[in-house]
């Protein structure tokens, strides 16, 4: 069945990628696994901090980011209980496997001089909360079992959200979809659908109407910045 099965990476803008790497490696113990010129974006750096073999927190640094002033309650929430603009990241939660690991992470964070509160027991998970650099709201959580939708979908909130019984059935059991081997054609550009923002709309139009094979050929950059001899890759 065609659906995502995990988070591959979460990309966060930064005006100081070195400071973010320092924080995430020292305070949270994540490994820096990639730092390179961001593909297709002139002047941008891309850094990846490992959560798992195929799951990372990524940072993007460009000069223009330094010129953008944060606006609390707009670009940043400030804490996990406050609002930010629709479409922005309100907070991010990282996973650990056990409550013992959660408490060990609380120890680690506090040992670096960072204030943290919790655990709070949310029923399906337990969580601790703390601040990151540049106004990030961070959480670490652990779950002992999968969320039971029968217990955690509140009929009152369903009604307040305007979700009908038929919609709820569809949301809790999405129809399976089998891919067509990549044969589905690009749809026409519909202004009523969501679109990425480009200063040059003609560039966006060309991007979305160029054949897939040509996009892959022109824009792919699979070669890493450092060529590692095969014999040393496992070292």
Phi, psi and omega in degrees: 000139183273107173196154176296150180239358179189170173278125177276305171203151175249119184264129183235133176288145178215148173262356182210083185295327179297317180295321178294320177297318178301314181297309186289331177279320183278309185285320185253348175078015178283149181267135170285120182242350178203138176206110189202169174294126183297129184297127174078004182234102184299130176082003182257142174254149180232126177236138180240130177246127193284129165258322177204181184300329180233027183218123186218160163260128183245145175241143178239123176243130172222154182303322184294336180298325180296338182274351184265117180278131174296145176236107183297134185084359177236288179278332183229142177282319182099319170206166187294356179250008182247160184276159166218170185299148178305133179093352177266164180279119180280314169199165177233137180246130175259151185259142163233162190278329187225164176293326177299319177293326177298315179292326176295322177292323176298318177299314183299314182297314180294327181293342177265009177083013180262128177286140181212141175238157183114181015284145165259137179267109180265009181090295179269352175202163171241140190221149169241154187228143182196173183256145171254182178291158175058032174081013178291137172260119187240150180219147167237133186225157175221140178235136179270344179205166180293152178291131177267107184300331181296330182266336191248005172257107186278119180303326179296316181288325175304314180293318180297327179282354180075027182267122180280164177303319179295319178295320180298318177299321180290322181290324183275343178220072181303144179298135178294152179223127175258128180298163179254025180069024181083014186270352181289128184284154174300128178287162174299153178289117183249113181302339179281351179263161176292146180219150171293153182264124174233138177298324179257101182293333176293323176298317179296317179300316179295321180299319184275351180246358176282139180305144183305316182299324180288320176300313180299317182293317186283322194255349181287142177222075188281348184278124179290160182291339179236123180273116182264125177304138184306321182295337184258001185298326182277350184284000000 
